[in-house]
Amino acid sequence: MTLKEFNIFRFLRKILSSIFVKIFFWFWLATILSGITFYILTTVTESSTIAESRQNLIVHRRHLTGQTIAMYGEAAIELFERKGLKALNNYTDRMESTTGIHTYLFANGLHSLAGQDPSPQVQIMAERSLRSGKVEFGVYRDTFLVAQPMFNSQGLLYIIVGEVPGAPPQPVEPFYRLPTDFGMRMLITFIIGGIICSWLAWHLTSGIRKLRNATQSFAQGNLATRVRPKLGNRSDEIGGLAREFDQMAEQIEGLMTSQKRLLRDVSHELRSPLARLNVALELLQQKTGPEAETSLHRIRREAERLNEMIGEILSLNAIDGSAEALEQGVVDLDHLLHEITADADYEARGRNCRVALHVSETAQVQGNPELLGRAIENIIRNAVHYTQAETTVEVGLQGIHDGNHPWAVISVRDQGP
């Protein structure tokens, strides 16, 4: 199997394993099978009922037609024997003009009387009735043919054949003989059923897709993700699952927010005594002799390591992707730098250093005040750490106007190596 065939196979497998395809396929298959079953049951039931009704109608019509032809035959035989052929022809013409039924009288077997011109079908019906000795029925085009043997008072045999306009109803075809447009009917049924099933499957799986997208967003760190507003007022199982997901998200967001706030507060609280500890170490070093230099240096190094660890915790807590940490607003750099340099200047006194701020122009920027303050504070603390004793770390703030894009420039200059 080539790589292209393997990718195609994976793509088809992914499509076929989706819940949308499964719901659509089974709904569509159920619709098709239900339609076929309904058609078969309806056709069988209707075929049986209609066939029975039509058969009763045929029998009834044959009975009535046979009685009518027999009555016409008795009258025709009596007129022929009493008044002759001309009276018979006048009678048949009059009956045809009033009822539409044309009769033919055969005397002495199959000898048609003069003045009558029977068709071959009429002669065939007369022969059938003569051979069987009973009433025979037939259909020719749109004409119902009835042939009946009759006897006069002396026992002479006559055959009377009647052409009745309008063919009788045909028997119902069996249900397995499908209509000519059955294929088009089923095609239209399949298309409509497919459209309805696809819409239904899409509606049922839309909530699952939204829940999946929300889960992915939540897993990427967006703890403010909620599903319920996107689903509207759904009260089914998917709506209940969305409500439970939102409750879980709210609890997790609350726990994570509390944890971050605790880490931030604890880290800030720890940094203050560490800064004072460094100052105290500097003062203690000045008052003690060389014999305590090793211990004081050890204490100072451990305090610096602890300060670095606290800084790392604050950085990780800030860039963890929470909505609170990434919240932005207008930051006054002048005010922010005054606070940072004041704290740094206090710490720098332990090393006989100073931190001076020079603001040539106030500036405001869009950003997160905590992240900006932490970044600037780390740079200034690093400058204080590496500058030489009895020097000044200079911090500057100035604005640069470059057309439609003004810039705020913060400079930090130390006297280190």
C-alpha positions as CSV (number, residue, x, y, z in Angstrom):
1,M,0.0,0.0,0.0
2,T,1.4,3.4,-1.1
3,L,1.5,6.4,1.1
4,K,-1.3,8.1,-0.9
5,E,-3.5,5.0,-0.6
6,F,-2.8,4.9,3.1
7,N,-3.8,8.5,3.6
8,I,-7.0,8.0,1.6
9,F,-7.8,4.9,3.7
10,R,-7.2,7.0,6.9
11,F,-9.4,9.8,5.6
12,L,-12.2,7.4,4.7
13,R,-11.9,5.6,8.1
14,K,-12.1,9.0,9.9
15,I,-15.2,10.0,8.0
16,L,-16.9,6.6,8.5
17,S,-16.1,6.6,12.2
18,S,-17.7,10.0,12.8
19,I,-21.0,10.1,14.7
20,F,-22.6,12.3,12.0
21,V,-22.1,9.7,9.3
22,K,-23.3,6.9,11.6
23,I,-26.5,8.7,12.6
24,F,-27.1,9.8,9.0
25,F,-26.5,6.3,7.6
26,W,-28.7,4.5,10.0
27,F,-31.5,7.1,9.9
28,W,-31.4,7.0,6.1
29,L,-31.4,3.2,6.0
30,A,-34.3,3.1,8.5
31,T,-36.2,5.5,6.3
32,I,-35.6,3.5,3.2
33,L,-36.6,0.2,4.8
34,S,-39.6,1.7,6.4
35,G,-40.7,3.2,3.0
36,I,-40.2,-0.1,1.2
37,T,-42.1,-2.0,4.0
38,F,-44.9,0.5,4.0
39,Y,-45.2,0.2,0.2
40,I,-45.3,-3.6,0.2
41,L,-47.8,-3.8,3.0
42,T,-50.0,-1.0,1.5
43,T,-49.8,-2.6,-2.0
44,V,-50.6,-6.1,-0.8
45,T,-53.6,-4.8,1.3
46,E,-54.9,-2.5,-1.4
47,S,-54.4,-5.1,-4.1
48,S,-56.3,-7.7,-2.2
49,T,-59.2,-5.4,-1.4
50,I,-59.3,-3.8,-4.8
51,A,-59.0,-7.2,-6.6
52,E,-61.9,-8.5,-4.6
53,S,-64.0,-5.5,-5.3
54,R,-63.3,-5.5,-9.0
55,Q,-64.0,-9.2,-9.2
56,N,-67.4,-8.7,-7.5
57,L,-68.0,-5.8,-9.9
58,I,-67.2,-8.0,-13.0
59,V,-69.4,-10.8,-11.8
60,H,-72.2,-8.4,-11.1
61,R,-71.9,-6.7,-14.5
62,R,-71.8,-10.0,-16.3
63,H,-74.9,-11.2,-14.5
64,L,-76.8,-8.0,-15.3
65,T,-75.5,-7.9,-18.9
66,G,-76.5,-11.6,-19.4
67,Q,-80.0,-10.9,-18.1
68,T,-80.3,-7.9,-20.4
69,I,-79.1,-9.8,-23.5
70,A,-81.5,-12.7,-22.6
71,M,-84.4,-10.3,-22.4
72,Y,-83.4,-8.7,-25.7
73,G,-83.0,-12.2,-27.2
74,E,-86.5,-13.3,-26.2
75,A,-88.0,-10.2,-27.7
76,A,-85.9,-10.5,-30.9
77,I,-86.9,-14.2,-31.4
78,E,-90.6,-13.5,-30.9
79,L,-90.5,-10.5,-33.4
80,F,-88.6,-12.6,-35.9
81,E,-91.0,-15.6,-35.8
82,R,-94.1,-13.5,-35.7
83,K,-93.3,-10.5,-38.0
84,G,-90.3,-11.5,-40.0
85,L,-86.8,-10.2,-40.6
86,K,-87.6,-6.6,-41.2
87,A,-89.3,-6.2,-37.8
88,L,-86.2,-7.8,-36.3
89,N,-83.8,-5.4,-38.0
90,N,-86.0,-2.4,-37.0
91,Y,-85.9,-3.7,-33.4
92,T,-82.1,-4.1,-33.2
93,D,-81.6,-0.7,-34.8
94,R,-83.9,0.9,-32.3
95,M,-82.2,-0.8,-29.4
96,E,-78.8,0.3,-30.6
97,S,-79.9,3.9,-31.0
98,T,-81.4,4.0,-27.5
99,T,-79.1,1.8,-25.4
100,G,-75.9,1.6,-27.5
101,I,-76.2,-2.2,-27.5
102,H,-76.0,-4.0,-30.9
103,T,-77.4,-7.5,-31.0
104,Y,-77.0,-10.3,-33.6
105,L,-79.4,-13.2,-33.9
106,F,-78.1,-16.5,-35.2
107,A,-80.8,-19.1,-36.2
108,N,-80.3,-22.8,-36.7
109,G,-76.8,-22.8,-35.3
110,L,-74.4,-20.4,-36.8
111,H,-76.5,-19.0,-39.6
112,S,-76.8,-15.3,-39.3
113,L,-80.0,-13.8,-40.4
114,A,-80.2,-11.6,-43.5
115,G,-79.5,-7.9,-43.0
116,Q,-76.9,-8.5,-40.3
117,D,-73.2,-8.2,-40.8
118,P,-71.5,-9.7,-37.8
119,S,-67.8,-9.1,-37.2
120,P,-65.4,-12.0,-36.8
121,Q,-65.3,-11.5,-33.0
122,V,-69.1,-11.8,-32.9
123,Q,-69.0,-15.0,-34.9
124,I,-66.2,-16.4,-32.6
125,M,-68.4,-15.6,-29.5
126,A,-71.4,-17.4,-31.2
127,E,-69.3,-20.5,-31.8
128,R,-68.0,-20.5,-28.2
129,S,-71.6,-20.3,-26.8
130,L,-72.8,-23.0,-29.3
131,R,-70.1,-25.4,-28.2
132,S,-70.4,-24.8,-24.5
133,G,-74.1,-24.4,-24.4
134,K,-74.0,-21.5,-21.9
135,V,-73.4,-17.8,-21.7
136,E,-69.9,-16.7,-22.9
137,F,-68.3,-13.4,-22.2
138,G,-65.5,-11.6,-24.0
139,V,-63.8,-8.3,-24.6
140,Y,-62.8,-6.7,-27.9
141,R,-61.2,-3.3,-27.7
142,D,-63.7,-1.1,-25.8
143,T,-66.6,-3.5,-26.3
144,F,-68.0,-6.1,-23.9
145,L,-69.3,-9.2,-25.9
146,V,-72.0,-11.5,-24.5
147,A,-73.1,-14.7,-26.4
148,Q,-76.0,-16.7,-25.0
149,P,-77.9,-19.8,-26.4
150,M,-81.7,-19.6,-26.4
151,F,-84.6,-21.8,-27.5
152,N,-88.0,-20.9,-28.8
153,S,-91.3,-22.7,-27.8
154,Q,-90.7,-25.5,-30.4
155,G,-87.1,-26.1,-29.1
156,L,-85.3,-24.4,-32.1
157,L,-81.8,-23.2,-31.1
158,Y,-80.9,-19.5,-31.4
159,I,-77.7,-17.8,-30.5
160,I,-77.9,-14.1,-29.6
161,V,-74.7,-12.0,-29.3
162,G,-74.6,-8.5,-27.8
163,E,-72.0,-5.8,-28.2
164,V,-72.1,-3.7,-25.0
165,P,-70.1,-0.5,-25.2
166,G,-67.5,-0.1,-22.4
167,A,-65.1,-2.8,-21.4
168,P,-65.5,-4.2,-17.8
169,P,-62.8,-3.3,-15.2
170,Q,-59.6,-5.3,-15.5
171,P,-58.3,-7.5,-12.6
172,V,-55.7,-5.8,-10.4
173,E,-52.1,-6.6,-11.2
174,P,-50.2,-8.5,-8.5
175,F,-48.1,-6.2,-6.2
176,Y,-44.8,-7.7,-7.4
177,R,-45.6,-6.2,-10.8
178,L,-44.2,-2.7,-10.1
179,P,-45.5,0.4,-11.9
180,T,-43.4,1.8,-14.7
181,D,-42.5,4.9,-12.7
182,F,-41.6,2.9,-9.5
183,G,-37.8,3.7,-10.0
184,M,-38.4,7.5,-10.1
185,R,-40.7,7.3,-7.1
186,M,-38.1,5.5,-5.1
187,L,-35.3,7.9,-6.3
188,I,-37.3,10.9,-5.1
189,T,-38.1,9.2,-1.8
190,F,-34.4,8.4,-1.3
191,I,-33.3,12.0,-2.1
192,I,-35.9,13.6,0.2
193,G,-35.2,11.0,3.0
194,G,-31.5,11.7,2.6
195,I,-32.0,15.5,2.9
196,I,-34.2,15.1,6.0
197,C,-31.8,12.6,7.6
198,S,-28.7,14.7,6.9
199,W,-30.4,17.7,8.5
200,L,-31.5,15.6,11.5
201,A,-28.0,14.1,11.9
202,W,-26.4,17.6,11.6
203,H,-28.8,19.0,14.3
204,L,-28.1,16.1,16.7
205,T,-24.3,16.3,16.3
206,S,-24.0,20.1,16.3
207,G,-24.1,20.2,20.1
208,I,-21.4,17.5,20.2
209,R,-19.2,19.5,17.8
210,K,-19.6,22.7,19.8
211,L,-18.8,20.8,23.0
212,R,-15.7,19.3,21.3
213,N,-14.5,22.7,20.2
214,A,-15.1,24.1,23.7
215,T,-13.1,21.2,25.2
216,Q,-10.2,21.9,22.9
217,S,-10.3,25.6,23.8
218,F,-10.4,24.8,27.5
219,A,-7.5,22.3,27.1
220,Q,-5.4,25.1,25.5
221,G,-5.7,27.3,28.6
222,N,-8.8,29.4,27.9
223,L,-10.5,28.7,31.2
224,A,-13.3,31.2,30.4
225,T,-14.7,28.9,27.7
226,R,-18.4,28.0,28.1
227,V,-20.7,25.9,26.0
228,R,-24.2,26.7,27.2
229,P,-24.5,30.1,25.5
230,K,-23.7,28.5,22.2
231,L,-26.4,25.8,22.5
232,G,-29.3,28.1,23.3
233,N,-32.1,26.5,25.3
234,R,-31.5,22.9,24.5
235,S,-33.0,20.7,27.3
236,D,-32.0,17.3,26.0
237,E,-29.1,15.1,27.0
238,I,-26.6,17.2,25.1
239,G,-27.9,20.4,26.8
240,G,-27.5,18.6,30.2
241,L,-23.9,17.6,29.3
242,A,-23.2,21.2,28.3
243,R,-24.5,22.5,31.7
244,E,-22.3,20.0,33.5
245,F,-19.3,21.0,31.4
246,D,-19.8,24.7,32.3
247,Q,-20.1,23.8,36.0
248,M,-16.9,21.9,35.8
249,A,-15.2,24.7,33.9
250,E,-16.3,27.3,36.5
251,Q,-15.0,25.2,39.3
252,I,-11.6,24.6,37.6
253,E,-11.3,28.2,36.7
254,G,-12.0,29.2,40.2
255,L,-9.5,26.8,41.6
256,M,-6.8,27.8,39.1
257,T,-7.5,31.5,39.8
258,S,-7.2,31.0,43.5
259,Q,-4.0,29.0,43.0
260,K,-2.4,31.7,40.8
261,R,-3.5,34.5,43.2
262,L,-2.0,32.5,46.1
263,L,1.3,31.9,44.3
264,R,1.5,35.6,43.3
265,D,0.7,36.9,46.8
266,V,3.0,34.5,48.5
267,S,5.8,35.3,46.1
268,H,5.4,39.0,46.6
269,E,5.3,38.6,50.3
270,L,8.5,36.5,50.3
271,R,10.4,39.0,48.2
272,S,10.0,41.8,50.6
273,P,11.7,40.0,53.6
274,L,14.3,38.7,51.2
275,A,15.2,42.2,50.1
276,R,15.4,43.3,53.7
277,L,17.5,40.3,54.4
278,N,20.0,41.2,51.7
279,V,20.2,44.7,53.2
280,A,20.7,43.3,56.7
281,L,23.5,41.1,55.3
282,E,25.3,44.0,53.7
283,L,25.1,45.9,57.0
284,L,26.2,42.9,59.0
285,Q,29.1,42.3,56.7
286,Q,30.3,45.8,57.3
287,K,30.2,45.4,61.1
288,T,31.8,41.9,61.3
289,G,35.2,40.7,60.7
290,P,36.7,38.5,58.0
291,E,36.0,35.4,60.1
292,A,32.2,35.7,59.2
293,E,32.7,36.4,55.6
294,T,32.3,32.8,54.5
295,S,29.0,32.3,56.3
296,L,27.6,35.6,55.2
297,H,28.5,34.9,51.6
298,R,26.7,31.5,51.9
299,I,23.7,33.1,53.3
300,R,23.7,35.8,50.6
301,R,24.0,33.1,47.8
302,E,21.1,31.1,49.2
303,A,19.0,34.2,49.5
304,E,19.7,35.0,45.8
305,R,18.8,31.5,44.7
306,L,15.6,31.8,46.7
307,N,14.9,35.1,45.1
308,E,15.5,33.6,41.6
309,M,13.1,30.7,42.3
310,I,10.4,33.2,43.4
311,G,10.9,35.1,40.2
312,E,10.6,31.9,38.2
313,I,7.4,31.0,40.0
314,L,6.0,34.5,39.2
315,S,7.0,34.2,35.6
316,L,5.4,30.8,35.2
317,N,2.3,31.9,36.9
318,A,2.0,35.0,34.6
319,I,2.5,33.2,31.3
320,D,0.3,30.2,32.1
321,G,-2.3,31.5,29.7
322,S,-5.1,32.4,32.1
323,A,-7.4,35.2,31.2
324,E,-6.5,37.1,34.4
325,A,-2.8,37.1,33.7
326,L,-3.2,38.2,30.1
327,E,-5.7,40.9,30.9
328,Q,-4.6,44.2,29.3
329,G,-5.2,47.8,30.1
330,V,-3.7,51.3,30.0
331,V,-0.3,51.3,31.9
332,D,1.2,54.6,33.2
333,L,4.9,54.0,32.7
334,D,5.9,57.1,34.8
335,H,4.0,55.8,37.8
336,L,5.2,52.3,37.3
337,L,8.9,53.3,37.1
338,H,8.7,55.4,40.2
339,E,7.4,52.5,42.3
340,I,10.0,50.0,40.9
341,T,13.0,52.4,41.2
342,A,12.0,53.3,44.7
343,D,12.2,49.7,45.8
344,A,15.4,49.1,43.9
345,D,17.0,52.1,45.4
346,Y,16.3,50.9,48.9
347,E,17.9,47.5,48.1
348,A,20.9,49.2,46.3
349,R,21.9,51.1,49.4
350,G,23.1,47.8,50.9
351,R,25.8,47.8,48.3
352,N,26.5,51.6,48.5
353,C,24.7,52.2,45.3
354,R,21.8,54.2,44.1
355,V,19.0,54.0,41.5
356,A,18.0,57.3,39.9
357,L,15.0,57.8,37.6
358,H,15.0,60.4,34.8
359,V,11.7,61.0,33.0
360,S,11.9,63.3,30.0
361,E,8.3,62.6,28.9
362,T,5.4,60.7,30.5
363,A,4.0,57.8,28.4
364,Q,1.1,55.4,28.6
365,V,1.0,52.0,26.8
366,Q,-1.5,49.2,26.4
367,G,-0.5,46.0,28.2
368,N,-0.5,44.0,31.4
369,P,0.8,46.1,34.3
370,E,2.0,43.1,36.3
371,L,4.0,41.6,33.4
372,L,5.5,44.9,32.4
373,G,6.4,45.8,35.9
374,R,8.0,42.3,36.5
375,A,10.0,42.6,33.3
376,I,11.3,46.1,34.1
377,E,12.0,45.1,37.7
378,N,14.1,42.1,36.7
379,I,16.3,44.3,34.4
380,I,16.8,47.0,37.1
381,R,17.6,44.4,39.8
382,N,20.1,42.8,37.5
383,A,21.7,46.2,36.9
384,V,21.9,46.8,40.7
385,H,23.5,43.4,41.2
386,Y,26.3,43.9,38.6
387,T,27.0,47.6,39.0
388,Q,30.1,48.7,40.9
389,A,30.0,50.0,44.5
390,E,29.3,53.7,45.1
391,T,27.8,54.1,41.6
392,T,24.4,55.0,40.3
393,V,22.0,52.9,38.1
394,E,20.3,55.3,35.8
395,V,16.8,54.6,34.6
396,G,15.3,56.8,31.9
397,L,11.9,57.2,30.2
398,Q,11.4,59.1,27.0
399,G,9.0,59.2,24.1
400,I,9.8,58.9,20.4
401,H,7.3,60.1,17.9
402,D,7.7,58.2,14.6
403,G,4.8,59.5,12.4
404,N,1.6,57.8,13.5
405,H,3.4,55.3,15.7
406,P,4.7,56.8,19.0
407,W,7.2,54.8,21.0
408,A,8.0,54.7,24.7
409,V,11.7,54.0,25.4
410,I,12.9,52.8,28.8
411,S,16.7,52.8,29.3
412,V,18.7,51.2,32.2
413,R,22.4,52.0,32.5
414,D,24.7,50.5,35.1
415,Q,28.4,50.8,35.9
416,G,29.2,47.2,35.8
417,P,32.0,45.4,33.9
